[in-house]
Amino acid sequence: MFQATMQKSYHKVPDSDSETDSTYVRNLDWNWHSIWQKISLLAWILSICLWATFLPLGLHILRRGPDDKACSQQLSVWSPAFPAIEIVDRKFENSFFHASPYRGKPTANLEKAWDDLWNGNAPQFEHQYYSLTSSSLIVGLVAFDEDKLPLLNKSKTQNWRRAKDGRVLASLEVFHDLHCLSFIRQYTYRNEYDYSDNIAFGGGDEMIREHVDHCIESLRLKIECTSDVTPYMEVLSAQSPGGRQLDFDTQHRCRNFDNIREWYKRNTVSWAEA
């Protein structure tokens, strides 16, 4: 009986350290597995938080799209005047008989108003730089680095007029367009006002007519290029011819011309630099 009791209370003692080491390794593996589970869970929670934070912001940016200035730049070839672009909403006031400092028969004040739009605020160059076939040079010039020429589809090998520091000289088309519009206006009044001191009226009748045709073509190309699709409506009116009146007081989204003109004044190359 003593022997039976001894047999029942017997527990096997490990015969070596191998079983203890094996248990330790299993415990260690489990601990690392537990740690990686926690790290994975933390990373998953962090990812959810990041998505919750940045996804709405990304969707907002995608819905909003580029700002007005970036959008405007996408619709133009490169220009040194890009920093001056500001988009503004403006209502045109252009009904028949609407008073404007740019309308009517020429007077000294009206001519000055037109001149100030495109020419009056820029430094004047000596007459050796004037050209009867390119009188837009009168408005002055800005300079830019030649590495921008490919953006204008122009070659660096062309003999462009340059400033003394090597930069390419140019005008901005908006001022050439205004010059052209003013010149066509002046041409219609050439028999009613003395334009003898206006260089655009030099070179004889054939050259003047060619200049007018050039300006008409320039404005046609520009109007077709921009293709303003703003609707204008008709107002039914018993007092108007045909019982209707066209409404040309239309809403537009424009580049701020005053900003561009001020930028141009600040950045026109001086006589010493040209």
Residue, then its C-alpha position, 0 to 999 in steps of 0.5 A: m500500500f505504501q508502494a501504491t501511494m508512492q506511485k500515485s504521488y510521483h511526478k516526472v521531473p524533466d530529465s534535462d533543460s530542453e523542455t524548459d528551454s522549449t517552453y521559454v521559446r514558445n512563451l517568447d514567440w507568443n509575446w512577440h506575436s502579441i506585440w505585433q498584433k498590438i502594433s498592427l491594430l495601432a497602425w490600422i487605427l492610425s490609418i483610419c484616423l488619417w483617412a478620416t482627416f485627409l479624405p474630406l480635405g482631398l475631396h474638397i480640393l478636388r471639388r473646388g478645382p484650381d483657383d481663378k488665377a490658375c484657371s486663367q493661366q491654363l487658358s493662356v500661353w505663358s506671360p511675365a504678367f501672370p503675377a498681375i492676374e486677378i479675376v473680377d466680376r464686372k457688369f458691362e454698361n454698354s447700351f445705346f447712347h450710354a455716356s462713356p469717356y471713350r465714346g463720341k467724336p474726338t476731342a483732346n480729352l477723349e484722345k487722352a483717355w484712349d491714349d492713357l489706356w495703352n500708351g500714356n503711362a509707359p516711358q517713351f522711347e526715342h523716335q529711332y525705335y518707332s516703326l510705322t508698321s509696328s507702332s505698338l512699340i510706343v507703349g514700352l517694353v518688358a523683358f523676360d529670360e530667353d528660356k521662356l521662348p519655347l513656351l511661346n512657340k518661339s525659337k531661341t535662335q531668332n534674332w529677337r530684340r533684347a535688353k542690354d542684360g540679354r533678356v528678350l524684350a516684348s509688349l503685351e497684346v492687350f495694349h496692342d489690341l487697345h492701340c488697334l481699336s483706338f486707331i480704327r476709331q481714329y481712322t473713322y474720324r480722320n477727316e474730322y480731327d487733326y491726327s497729323d502728329n500721330i505717327a500711326f498716320g504717317g507713311g501715306d494712304e496705302m500704309i495707313r490702310e494696311h495698318v487699319d486692315h492689320c488691326i481689324e484682322s488682329l481684333r477678329l482673331k482675338i475675338e474668335c480666340t476668346s469666343d465670349v459665350t455670355p448670353y445677352m437677351e432682348v427686352l420686349s418694349a413697345q417704345s423700341p423699334g420692332g417692339r424689342q430692345l437688346d440688352f448689352d448690360t451683361q455680366h462678365r468675369c474679367r481679368n482686372f485690367d487696372n492690375i495688369r496696367e499697373w504691373y506693366k508700368r512698374n515693369t517696363v524696361s527703362w531707357a538705360e536698360a533697353 
